[in-house]
């Protein structure tokens, strides 16, 4: 058993050592998640079964999907990428990892180990790994600045188009019906539309807002500055700065964070402003609701996958 500093919270990790048939990994069960499941269901046997299935899947999938050469830390420079987390919420974690702060956020570095059948295997680069490979924080920043947009190309899409693709991704509806629905969805004028900013994998995509060029292109298209709403560590939402006030948007972000976003995925309760003329991104609010670990009301967990 060990304390583990995960994004936005400290949890109890149960490490499984010397698992027969498992090479190059140490599976971890997070006891907090199991207990929360038990609190909701009261079914101990089901929770134990869920833990066993998680372990079994982790062992089988890691061995089958991750090649040994992917775990070669000497290749870290080619595989490191950006992710964003909340700085104040993660002070303990930041003491253990190379990072740099950006407004109320922190840029941290992850190691892209490989892709699995239902997502990606990544590891947070800690001080020990950076020291082992001889990288300074600036080395990691420069490498990640190049790698992130190549490994995870930035994706900017109208929210309505984004929703339409989710609805019709595997749809068997007629082409005519689909086109009619899309026309209705896309009737909102650009200056009143919401835009999702993420990456093509939709994994740690909030870091895409660190790239200024896509923000500038969107601002030019809309014809105004942008407010950036941090919907999760995986994506942010952009709206015209002529549409609503930053404090009103921040109130909405806070409510959605507390009601709908799992604590592991929350990024910030603040709102940012992109100035298209100065080409800068800065905080637009200073809300008193800075803490991300308020009562978690009905959030749906989307656990992060990590290879160790």
Order of alpha helices (4+ residues) and beta strands (2+ residues): beta-beta-beta-alpha-alpha-alpha-beta-alpha-beta-beta-beta-alpha-alpha-beta-alpha-alpha-beta-alpha-beta-beta-alpha-beta-beta
